[in-house]
């Protein structure tokens, strides 16, 4: 015979409170049954699932963060809620010992803002304390040196927080490096990033010369690589190489950095030479003379030695109106804006006209050969002086040209027609850039 009690019991568990209307309906139903005296069969089915599985709970959209449980130190294990808050508020104990109390409060429903309000520990610091304590625990498990652990006894959670993404062995090496070099939070962040980034840089120049297992070499390679992203020479490049040399641990890595520094110094020397030897090459703009606040008038000669020597040596502006007066008459003159190279000429300035720019010592002839130029020279400086200066000369078999002092010395030439101070190109409707730094030999 089938027992009905389990089914009835199972159904009554989910009954809702009966409202007054329900009482009325039940009474009416009971009256009806008594009036007709017609018994109705009751069907009952056993459902074993109703005993073993409760109804599914309502889905919760927001799930607050619950840190993984961390064992509380023995001295805090018996503290109640108020006691734990007091420990955190007054920093009673070592930081890595009371850090798990923050986790316990969060598990009990406290939010970071609430903890900050009750203890004075900001949300950022809460995170650093929790993560830093976990990193320190991993150092203990990895048998880190006692002196390294001792360095983090009274502080350093911000340093350990930065190396959280490293492996256990990397954390031990990184922590030792941070202690030995007395690094701050930013330097710890750079170290962790360098150690994580190093394997992905395989194939970069110099990669194989740095030791991956040593934090200092990883950091040195990061600075070494960054130095190559800056112009050579430059202050940023020099600073990066100095940092790389300071933190490199192996001799091979130091040698790689030293070679880069040596190349940088050679670049500085080349740049200094370029600055010394560079002669301004400008294109005269249409209307530039009319708009200039000051001008210079110079005699113009053909590329003939006799004419250059006979051109007026002294030419000055005199009087209230700046009337130009020369020591003797001359048929060809040019007016140039008061550019610095020509203003400082004084006596002896002369302009020599050439049909094209092939008389200049180019590395590459970038101008149209038919474009004329004016070469401004100082006849008061005829002797060959600096190796890197440029001079106007008339060489046998080569004609008139502009030549570097070193080349003239090697050819035995000691006296020239003048030191070149400026090269002027004619005006155009659309003018291009001035002489590139790479044009001079």
C-alpha positions in Angstrom: 0.0 0.0 0.0 1.4 3.4 -1.1 2.2 5.7 1.7 1.1 9.3 1.2 2.8 11.0 4.1 6.2 11.8 2.4 4.5 13.5 -0.6 2.2 15.5 1.7 5.1 16.5 3.9 7.2 17.5 0.9 4.4 19.6 -0.5 3.7 21.4 2.8 7.3 22.6 3.0 6.7 25.1 0.2 3.3 26.4 1.2 2.9 30.2 1.4 1.1 32.0 4.2 -2.7 31.8 3.8 -4.5 35.0 3.1 -8.0 35.8 4.4 -9.4 35.0 0.9 -7.7 31.7 1.0 -9.5 30.9 4.3 -12.8 31.7 2.6 -12.0 29.5 -0.4 -11.0 26.6 1.9 -14.1 26.9 3.9 -16.3 27.0 0.8 -14.5 24.0 -0.6 -15.0 22.1 2.7 -18.7 22.9 2.7 -19.1 21.7 -0.8 -17.5 18.4 0.0 -19.7 17.9 3.0 -22.8 18.8 1.0 -22.3 16.2 -1.8 -20.4 13.6 0.1 -18.5 12.6 -3.0 -15.0 11.5 -2.1 -12.4 12.4 -4.7 -9.3 10.2 -5.3 -6.0 11.6 -4.2 -3.0 11.1 -6.5 0.4 11.2 -4.9 3.8 10.6 -6.5 7.1 10.2 -4.7 9.8 12.7 -6.0 13.1 11.8 -4.4 14.8 14.9 -5.9 12.7 17.1 -3.7 14.6 15.7 -0.7 18.2 15.8 -2.0 18.3 19.1 -4.0 17.0 22.4 -2.7 15.5 24.9 -5.1 18.1 26.9 -7.1 18.9 30.2 -5.4 18.2 33.4 -7.1 21.1 34.5 -9.3 23.1 37.4 -7.9 24.4 39.9 -10.5 27.1 41.6 -8.3 29.5 39.3 -6.5 31.8 41.3 -4.2 35.5 40.4 -4.1 36.4 38.0 -1.4 40.2 37.5 -1.0 41.4 34.0 -0.5 41.6 33.0 3.1 44.9 33.6 4.7 45.8 32.1 8.1 45.9 34.7 10.8 48.9 34.9 13.0 48.5 33.2 16.4 48.4 36.5 18.3 45.4 37.7 16.2 43.5 34.4 16.0 41.3 35.1 19.0 40.6 38.7 18.3 37.0 39.8 17.8 35.9 42.3 15.2 36.6 45.4 17.4 40.1 44.0 18.3 41.1 43.5 14.7 40.0 47.0 13.7 42.0 48.4 16.6 45.1 46.5 15.5 44.8 47.9 12.0 43.9 51.4 13.1 47.0 51.6 15.4 49.3 49.5 13.3 50.0 47.2 16.3 52.6 44.7 15.1 54.6 44.1 11.9 52.9 45.0 8.6 53.0 41.6 7.1 51.4 40.1 10.3 48.4 42.4 10.5 47.9 42.5 6.7 45.7 39.3 6.8 43.3 41.1 9.1 42.3 43.3 6.1 41.4 40.1 4.2 39.4 38.8 7.1 37.4 42.0 7.3 36.7 41.9 3.6 35.5 38.3 3.9 33.0 39.4 6.5 31.5 42.0 4.3 33.6 45.1 4.9 34.3 47.2 1.7 37.7 48.9 1.2 36.1 52.4 1.7 34.6 51.2 5.0 38.0 49.8 6.2 39.6 53.1 5.2 37.1 55.0 7.2 37.5 52.8 10.3 41.3 52.2 10.2 42.7 55.1 8.2 44.4 52.7 5.7 43.6 53.8 2.1 42.3 51.4 -0.5 45.6 51.5 -2.4 47.6 50.8 0.8 45.2 47.9 1.7 46.0 46.3 -1.6 49.7 46.8 -1.3 49.7 45.3 2.2 47.7 42.2 1.2 49.8 41.5 -1.9 53.1 42.5 -0.3 52.5 40.1 2.5 51.7 37.3 0.1 54.9 38.0 -1.9 56.9 38.0 1.3 55.4 34.7 2.3 56.5 33.3 -1.1 60.0 34.5 -0.3 59.9 32.6 3.0 58.7 29.5 1.2 61.5 29.9 -1.4 64.2 30.0 1.4 65.3 33.5 0.7 68.3 34.8 2.6 67.5 35.9 6.1 69.1 39.3 5.5 66.8 39.9 2.6 63.7 39.0 4.7 65.0 41.1 7.5 65.1 44.2 5.2 61.3 43.9 4.8 60.5 43.5 8.4 59.4 47.1 9.1 58.4 48.1 5.7 58.8 47.6 1.9 55.3 46.4 1.0 55.3 48.8 -2.0 58.5 47.2 -3.3 57.3 43.6 -2.9 54.0 44.6 -4.5 55.8 45.6 -7.7 57.4 42.1 -8.1 54.2 40.2 -7.7 54.0 39.1 -11.3 57.5 37.4 -11.3 58.0 33.7 -10.6 59.1 32.5 -7.2 62.8 32.3 -8.2 62.7 35.6 -9.9 61.1 37.2 -6.8 64.0 36.0 -4.6 66.6 37.4 -7.0 64.6 40.7 -7.5 64.2 41.1 -3.8 67.9 40.7 -3.2 68.7 43.2 -5.9 66.2 45.7 -4.4 67.8 45.4 -1.0 71.4 45.6 -2.2 70.7 48.7 -4.4 68.3 50.4 -2.0 65.7 50.8 -4.7 62.5 52.8 -4.4 59.1 51.9 -5.7 59.6 53.3 -9.2 62.9 51.5 -9.6 61.2 48.3 -8.4 58.6 48.7 -11.0 61.2 49.2 -13.7 63.1 46.1 -12.5 60.0 43.9 -12.6 59.1 45.2 -16.1 62.6 44.6 -17.4 62.7 41.0 -16.1 59.3 40.2 -17.6 60.1 41.9 -20.9 63.6 40.4 -21.4 62.6 37.0 -23.0 60.4 38.7 -25.6 63.4 40.8 -26.8 65.2 37.8 -28.2 66.9 38.9 -31.5 67.4 42.5 -30.5 71.0 43.8 -30.8 73.1 42.8 -27.8 70.4 40.6 -26.3 72.7 37.5 -25.9 75.3 39.5 -24.0 73.1 40.0 -21.0 72.3 37.3 -18.4 68.6 36.5 -18.0 69.0 35.1 -14.5 70.4 38.3 -13.1 68.0 41.2 -12.4 70.8 43.7 -12.9 71.5 42.5 -16.4 67.8 42.5 -17.3 67.5 46.1 -16.1 70.8 47.0 -17.9 69.5 45.6 -21.1 66.3 47.6 -20.8 68.3 50.8 -20.4 70.7 49.7 -23.2 67.8 49.1 -25.6 66.2 52.5 -24.6 69.4 54.3 -25.3 69.3 53.2 -29.0 65.9 54.8 -29.3 67.3 58.3 -28.8 69.4 60.4 -31.1 73.2 59.9 -31.0 74.5 61.9 -29.3 71.9 63.2 -26.9 71.4 63.7 -23.1 68.7 61.1 -22.9 70.9 58.5 -24.7 73.9 59.3 -22.4 71.7 59.0 -19.3 70.3 55.6 -20.3 73.8 54.2 -21.0 75.0 55.5 -17.6 72.2 53.8 -15.9 72.8 50.5 -17.8 76.5 50.6 -16.8 75.6 51.2 -13.2 73.3 48.2 -12.8 75.0 45.7 -15.1 76.2 42.6 -13.1 78.2 40.6 -15.6 81.4 41.7 -17.3 79.9 40.8 -20.7 77.0 43.1 -20.2 79.3 45.9 -19.0 81.4 45.5 -22.1 78.4 45.7 -24.4 77.4 49.0 -22.7 80.9 50.4 -22.8 81.1 49.7 -26.6 77.9 51.6 -27.0 79.3 54.5 -24.9 82.4 54.5 -27.1 80.3 54.8 -30.2 78.4 57.6 -28.6 81.6 59.6 -28.0 82.6 59.1 -31.5 79.2 60.5 -32.6 79.8 63.5 -30.3 83.2 64.1 -31.8 81.7 63.9 -35.3 79.0 66.3 -34.4 81.4 68.8 -32.9 83.4 68.7 -36.1 80.3 69.2 -38.1 79.3 72.2 -36.0 82.8 73.7 -36.5 82.9 73.1 -40.3 79.4 73.9 -41.2 79.1 76.9 -43.6 75.6 78.4 -43.8 73.9 77.8 -47.2 70.8 80.0 -47.6 68.3 80.7 -50.4 67.5 84.4 -50.7 63.8 85.0 -50.5 61.9 87.3 -52.8 61.5 90.7 -51.1 63.8 89.7 -48.2 66.2 92.5 -48.8 63.4 95.1 -48.8 62.0 93.7 -45.5 65.4 93.5 -43.8 66.1 96.0 -41.0 69.7 96.2 -42.0 71.6 95.3 -45.2 75.2 94.8 -46.3 76.6 95.9 -49.7 79.5 93.8 -51.1 81.4 93.9 -54.4 80.7 91.0 -56.8 83.5 89.4 -58.8 83.7 86.7 -61.5 85.6 83.6 -60.7 88.9 85.1 -61.7 91.9 85.6 -59.4 92.8 89.0 -60.8 89.4 90.4 -60.4 89.0 89.1 -56.8 92.3 90.8 -55.8 91.3 94.1 -57.5 87.8 94.3 -55.9 87.4 97.1 -53.3 88.7 96.0 -50.0 87.0 98.6 -47.9 83.3 99.3 -48.3 81.3 101.1 -45.5 78.1 103.0 -45.0 78.6 106.5 -43.7 76.5 109.4 -42.7 73.0 109.8 -41.4 71.6 108.2 -44.5 74.0 105.2 -44.5 75.5 106.1 -47.9 77.8 103.3 -49.1 81.3 104.5 -49.8 84.1 102.4 -51.3 87.8 103.0 -51.6 87.5 102.8 -55.4 84.9 102.4 -58.1 83.4 99.0 -59.0 80.9 97.9 -61.5 79.1 95.1 -59.8 77.5 95.1 -56.3 75.0 93.0 -54.4 72.8 93.9 -51.5 72.3 91.1 -48.9 70.2 91.1 -45.7 72.2 91.7 -42.5 72.8 88.1 -41.8 75.3 87.4 -39.0 78.1 85.9 -41.2 78.2 89.0 -43.5 77.6 91.6 -40.8 80.8 90.5 -39.0 82.9 90.5 -42.1 84.4 94.0 -41.8 87.0 95.0 -44.4 87.9 92.4 -47.0 84.5 91.0 -47.8 83.9 89.9 -51.3 81.3 87.9 -53.3 82.3 85.5 -56.0 79.6 84.4 -58.5 79.6 80.9 -59.9 77.5 79.4 -62.6 76.6 76.3 -60.6 77.2 74.5 -57.3 79.8 72.0 -58.5 82.5 74.1 -57.0 81.4 73.1 -53.5 82.7 70.0 -51.7 79.5 67.9 -51.7 79.0 64.4 -50.6 76.2 64.2 -53.1 75.3 66.8 -55.7 71.7 67.6 -54.7 71.3 70.8 -56.6 70.6 71.4 -60.2 73.8 72.0 -62.0 72.4 75.1 -63.8 71.6 76.9 -60.5 74.0 79.8 -59.9 75.4 80.6 -56.5 77.2 83.4 -54.7 80.1 82.5 -52.4 80.8 85.1 -49.7 84.5 85.1 -48.6 86.7 87.0 -46.2 89.9 88.1 -47.9 91.4 89.2 -44.6 91.8 85.5 -43.7 93.7 84.0 -46.6 96.1 81.6 -44.8 94.9 78.1 -44.3 94.2 77.6 -40.6 91.7 75.1 -39.3 91.5 71.8 -41.0 87.7 72.0 -40.9 87.3 75.5 -42.4 86.5 76.1 -46.1 88.5 78.3 -48.4 88.2 79.8 -51.8 91.1 78.7 -54.0 92.3 78.6 -57.6 94.0 75.2 -58.0 96.1 74.4 -61.1 94.2 72.1 -63.3 91.0 72.3 -61.2 90.1 76.0 -61.5 88.3 78.0 -58.9 86.5 76.0 -56.1 85.8 75.8 -52.4 88.0 73.4 -50.6 88.4 72.1 -47.0 91.5 73.3 -45.1 92.7 69.7 -44.4 92.7 68.9 -48.1 94.6 72.0 -48.9 97.2 71.2 -46.2 97.7 67.7 -47.6 98.3 69.3 -51.1 100.8 71.8 -49.7 98.6 74.8 -50.2 99.0 77.5 -47.5 97.6 80.7 -49.1 94.1 81.1 -50.5 91.9 83.8 -51.8 89.8 84.0 -48.7 87.9 82.1 -46.0 84.3 81.1 -47.1 81.7 82.4 -44.6 78.4 82.0 -46.5 76.9 80.5 -49.7 73.8 82.2 -51.2 71.3 80.5 -53.6 69.0 82.6 -55.8 65.4 83.4 -54.9 62.6 81.2 -56.2 58.8 81.2 -56.0 58.9 77.9 -54.1 62.2 77.6 -52.3 63.3 74.3 -50.8 65.1 73.6 -47.5 68.6 74.9 -46.8 71.7 72.7 -46.9 71.3 69.4 -45.2 73.7 68.5 -42.4 74.9 65.5 -44.5 75.9 67.5 -47.6 79.3 68.7 -46.4 82.2 66.2 -46.6 
